[in-house]
Amino acid sequence: MTWQTLLYEWANFVVRWIHVIAAIAWIGSSFYFVHLDLSLRRRPNLPAGVGGDAWQVHGGGFYHMLKYLIAPPHMPEELTWFKWEAYFTFLSGFLLLSILYYLNADLYLIDKTVWDMPQWLAVALAIVALAGGWLIYDLLYRTPLADSDDALLAVVFALLVAAAFGLTKIFSGRGAFMELGAIIGTIMVANVAMNIMPNQRKTVAALLAGQTPNPAYGKAAKQRSLHNNYLTLPALFLMLSNHYPLAFATRWNWAIAGIVIVIGAVIRHFYNSRHAGKPSPWWTWGVAAAGVILIMWLSAQGPSAAAGPAAANPPAATKIAFAEVQEIVAAHCAMCHAAEPLWPGIKLPPKGVLLDTDAAIRLHARDIGLQAVWSHAMPPGGNVSAISDDERAVLAAWLDAGAPAD
């Protein structure tokens, strides 16, 4: 093992670990404060300026939480600001995105059957998409739509679905899903950095100056925070989607992304309603279940329409010799999935999967089906090893027969 391989693999692991830690901290605090805000109740004899309070129990103690609508009469000596969780999530996420996708754009970001472009252009377009997504989203708040949470969320949803469709026409399915998740994550972090935190600072500065803070600052910050709350679960799914080729590498991947956004939003709506003391909207679970079923059906429609029908509809009665399967896997898969990969830039077999022996091929038969037959996630980079539809059909028929060893 070279020192470059050692450094790359551990950088990948450490940055991923930091990203997960930061995301857990951010999502946890975000979900908690949305819950707290919704659970506040107006009660008699509250201090002046308090809009509501909540009693909570945790860890053997009781907590009495008060929320001042604008600011307390006097600033406390210590004030906790919740921001670094969001910032570190973005910084570590962008670094991880760069390590995995931008440095390996030829394999994971570019699909030559979609758009055969140089790596620098793919990376440039990806970065422009991150910035452009935030700018368009932020501009919506400068329109009358900002007066209605529901209308604004509907427009944001439509734009995200349009972005999903557009990204699948530029990048690989894997890259498009990851880029869409990164766009949502960028919007969420920018909400914190560009709106929520500045408005909170203005409120504190006004209070220190002996002025009455503008209540519009708190209203705008709360609106952005609520939108972050509804976008969190879709972002999590998209970030994890690279492990599920039936989601990103099938014909209706952009529609699947849109349905995931709806599922995540209705799940949050259920919990937000309960936390606010409103009747439980049990219908949301029906919508979520229907969405999952629809996603499963869409993923079963096979790879893109550009892929030949043979792979998506294997001839079940065809007898396939294992030697044919072995030859196809050796020619198109084992160059990366070997103890010592031959493909430039691949230092270790992806996900530790080896396909360089007969036993390994049979062991990973289902994975081969998921990656190269029922979806076209592999070979990456838009079929870099040029596997044909006829060869995929051979694999499909072998799998349909139960992946026999002879």
Secondary structure, DSSP 4 states (H G I P E B T S, - for coil): --HHHHHHHHHHHHHHHHHHHHHHHHHHHHHHHHHHHHH-B--TTPPTTEEEEEEEEETTEEEEEEEESS--SS--S------HHHHHHHHHHHHHHIIIIITTHHHHT--TTT----HHHHHHHHHHHHHHHHHHHHHHTTSGGGG-HHHHHHHHHHHHHHHHHHHHTTS-HHHHHHHHHHHHHHHHHHHIIIIIHHHHHHHHHHHHTT-PPPHHHHHHHHHHHHHHHHHHHHHHHHHHGGG-HHHHSSTTHHHHHHHHHHHHHHHHHHHHHHHTTPPP-THHHHHHHHHHHHHHHHHTT-S-TTS-HHHHS--TT----HHHHHHHHHHHTTTTSSSS--STT--S-GGG---SSHHHHHHTHHHHHHHHTSS---SHHHHTT---HHHHHHHHHHHHTT----
